[in-house]
Amino acid sequence: MTIWTKLTAASMVALCSAAAASADAITVYTALEEEEIAAYVEAAQKAMPDTDINVLRLSTGKLGARLLAEAGNPQADVVWGWAVSAMMDPQILEMLEPYAAQGVDVLPAKFRDEGGKWFAPIGYMGAFCVNTARLEEKGLPMPASWKDLENPAFKGEILMPDPNSSGTGYLHVNAVMQSMGEEAGWAQLEAIDPNMAQYTSSGSKPCKSARVGEYTVGISLAFTAMQSVAEGYPLAMVFPEGGVGYELEASGLMAGSDNKEAAKAFLDWTMSDEAIGLYQQYKALITVPGADASQAAEDAGLPSDISTILADIDFVQAAKNQTAVKATWKEKLGR
């Protein structure tokens, strides 16, 4: 098992060439969080002992850029756990080959591509990570909505991911746009901007910075919030009124794979009972019918019926509008 998280261009080429030389190796590109990748890959490697599973973890935006850069000479066999709004880019879909992984038929139709090019048994949700100790120390009110973050008292106290580099960032911006409408949505984000200390390239960093008291509010991931609460940080997981942004994490088979049988076996594993059991330890959003979220999720305040807090997201629209929304963000709020 190999997990690459930081590689030079030269080492990436060397490792990919080594993997390609072996009939018993696959290269998997993913945007899943590092904390969960290790657990999943350890289990998958035991289930597939004759195949070396080499994983490159990149942020959502960087993963897409790499796939497009490699379009003439694909290096990945599988794309695993990547934002479906990015996966639905026509240029990306063209690189994927239809494959019905074993067990995928249990997923409701909206969680798999009708043409068989992707399926999404898991997803991730947004949340405000609020450091309760810093909130009290500074005498700030607990924010319950995006509008609450306009309060000048929060100046310099908020972090948020940049949607141009982070799938989590786009998740939040897309939810604001689709819930409020574009005009009101941009007005809302611009009203909060003066209070922003920084826009980060990482979706989890705002929560991790808030939990250690560097800032009061990290606009981030429910997964990182739940993990932080479980680890004892003085953190509250807040789901903004009006609907929480979420994203499906899709997987698919690369048409240019040199080892499709092993790649298909890996995709089959991602829908196995073992994999679903692991998802229950890490994910707030599992699309497999009958699969419950973790005890940590419940302890952190995730409602048993998450449909009551999720925004009504149109993923086709999210994918279609992504380039324009990111360009507008850069123009209005880029730093």
N, C-alpha and C positions, 0 to 999 in steps of 0.2 A: 504493500500500500504506500502510495506517495501522495502527499498533499502539498502542492506548490502554492504558496501565498505571496511570496516576493521573489521574482526571478529577473535576471538580466535578460535581454533579448537573446544573447548568445547561448545562455544556459537553457532557455526555453526551446530553442531550435534543437540543441543537442539532446535534451530529454525527449522531445517529441519524436526525433529521428530514431532514438533507441526504442521507444515504445512502438513505433511503426514497424521496426525491424522484427518484432516478435509477434507471432500469430496469437500469442496468449496474453496480449496486453491491450487495454483500451484507454483512451484519453477522454476524460469527462470534463467539460466546462460547466461551472456552476456559479450562482450568485447567492447560494445559501450562506447562512452565518457560520463562521468557523467553529463556533461552539457545538453546533449540531452536526456539521460535516463529519467530524472525527468519529462520532458515535455511529452514524449511518454507514460510513465506509468500512469501519471495523467489522460490523455485522455482515455487510455485503461481501467483504473479502472472505469471511469464513464460509459464506454460502457459495462462493465461487473460487475455491482454493487454487484452481488451475489457471486463473486469469489475474494478471496484475492490473489493478484499478488505479490509474494515475489521474489525480484530480487537480485541476487548476481553478482556484477560486478568484473571481474578479467581481468588482461592483457591477451593477446592472448596466450602466452606461459603457464601461470599459469592456465588458463581455461582448456587447453588441458591436463595438468598434473593432474588436479583434476578429470576430466572425466575418465581418465585412472586409477587413483587410486581408483575410486568408481565403476569401471566396474562390480565388483561382487555384488554390492549393490547400484545401481544408485539412486541419490538423486534428480536429475533435471527432470522436465517434458518437458522442452523446452530448446533448445539452440537457442539463438536469437542474430543476428548481430555479427557473429563470422567469422573471415577470412576464406574464402572458401579454401584456400591452406592448412589450418589446418583441416578444416572439412573433406577434401577428404582423410585424413589418413584412410587406410582400417580398423584399429582398432576402429576408431570413427564411420565410416559409419556403421559398424556392430551393433552399439548401437542405430542407428536411424531406425525409421519405416517410410515407404513411406506414405506421406500425401499430397494431392493436395489442398492447401489452396484456399479458394474462391478468384477468381480474378487472380490466379497465371498464368492462361493461356495467359494473355496479355504480359507476359515477353518473350522476345526472347529466343530461345532454349539455347543459351550459358549462360544465367543467371539463369538456373535451371537444376537440375540433371535429366537425362533422366530416372532414376529409381524412381524419386519422393522423394528422401530423403532430398533434400535441395533446397531452392530457395533464390534468392538475389535481392530484389528490390532496394537496396542501396549499396554504396561502399564508399571507401575513397581514396584520392589521396595524394601523397607526394608533398612536396614543400620545398624550402629553405626560411626560415624566416630571413630576413636581417634587422637588426636595422640600419636605415638610419642615425640616429644621431651619433651613435658610429662609423659607417663606415666613416662618414665625419670627425669626431674628430680624428680618427687614420689615415686618409688619404689613406684609402683602396679602391681599385676598386670594383665596383659592380660585384659580380660573376654571370655569366650567364650559367656556365656549371660545371660539376664535375672537369674537368681539371683545371678550374680557382682556385679551392680550394687548388691546389698544391702550390700556391704562398707562399713562406716562410713568407710573410708579415702577413699571417693569423695564424701564430703559436699561439696556445693557445686561438684562437678566435672562434673555431667551436665546437659545440656539435652535437652528433648523437645518436640515439637509438641503443642498442645492439640487433641484430636479434635473439639472443638466448632467450631473455626475452620479446621482443616487436615485435608485428606484423608489426608495422610501420617500424621498423628496417629491418625486412626481406623484406618488400615491396621495400625498397630502394635498398638493396643489390641484390635482384632478378632482379630488373629493370636494374641495371648496368650489371649483368651477361648476361641477355638475350639480351640486346642492344649491348653490346660490345664483347660478347663471354667470356668464362671463363678466359682464359689466360690474355687477355687485361683488363677484369673487375677486377680481383684480383690485377693486377699491378696498376690499377687506385686507388683502395681503399688503397693499401699499400703506394702509393705516397702521399695520403692525411693524412694518419695516424699520421705523426709527428706534424701536425697542430691541431690535436684533443685534446681538453682540457679534454674531458670525453666522455665515452659511457654510456648512461643512460638506465634504465630499462623501462622508460615511453616514449611513442611515442610523447606525447604532451609537455613534459618537455623542450626539446631543444628550441621549439618556445616560450614557456612561459619565459624561461630564457633570450632568445634574446630580447624579446619585452621590458623587463624592463632594458635592457642595461648591463646585466651581461656578455654577449658575443655578438659577432657581427653576427654570423650565426648559426641558429638552423636548422638542417636537420630534418624535422618534417612533420606535416600534413597541408594540405590546409585548412581544417576546422578550426584549431586553428589559422592559419594565417589570414583567413577571419574574424574570431571573433575579433582578436587583432586589425586589421585595423578598424573595425566597432567601437571598443571601444576607438579609438583615439591614439593608440600607434604609435610611429614613425617606422613603419614596412613596408617593401616591401615584397610581395609574389612573389617569383621567381620560375619559372618552368624550370628546367635544360634542356639545349639543348640536343637533342638526344632521348628524350622521358621520360615522367614522370611516375614513378611507381604508380600503383594503385592496390587496392585489393577489391574484392567483399565481402560484409558482408552478410553471409548466415544464414538461420534459418532452424530448423528442429524439428521434434517430436521425443522425446526419447522413444524407444520401451518399456523401463521399467517403464514408467509413470503410476502412480496409478490413475490419473484423466485425461484420454485422451480426454474426451469431452470438458472439460474446456481448456485443452492445445490446442486442435484444434481450439476452439473459439478464443483463443489469437492469434494463427497464422493467422486465418482469419482476425482478426483486423489489423494485420501488413500489410495487402494488401488492406485495406479499403481506401476509398477516404479521410477520416479523417487523417489516418496515412500518406498517400502520401502528403497531405497538410502540415503536420508537417515536413516531410522530406525536403520539399522545403525551410523550414526556416533554416535547419541545414546542409544539405548535398551538397557537390560539385558534387557528382556523384549519379544520380538517374537513374535506368535502366528501369523504367516504361515509355513506349512511351508517349510523349506529356507532360511530367512533366518537368518544367523548374527549374533551380537552383534559389537561392534566390537573392534578390536585393543586399544583402551584398556581395555575391559572385561576382556579376557584378562590384560592387564598388571597390572590392579588386583587380580586374583585371583578373578574370576568363573569358576566351574567350567564346563566345556563343556556339561555336562548339568545345567541349573539345577533340573530337577525333583528332584534329590537334596537340595536345600536348601530348597525351597519348603514352606510350611505347606499343609495340606490345607484349602483355604478353600471354604466353601459361600457363594457370593455371594447367593443367594436369602435365606439366613439373615442374612447380613451386612446386606442392605438392610432386611429385616424388623425386625431388632433395633436398628438404628442409633439411632433416637430414644431408646429406653430406655437404651442403653449410654451415650449422650452425657449423658443426664440423671443417670445414676448417677455418671458421671465428675465432673460438676459438683458433685454432692452430696458425694462422697468426697474429691476431689482438686482441685477448683476453687480458684483463687487470685485 
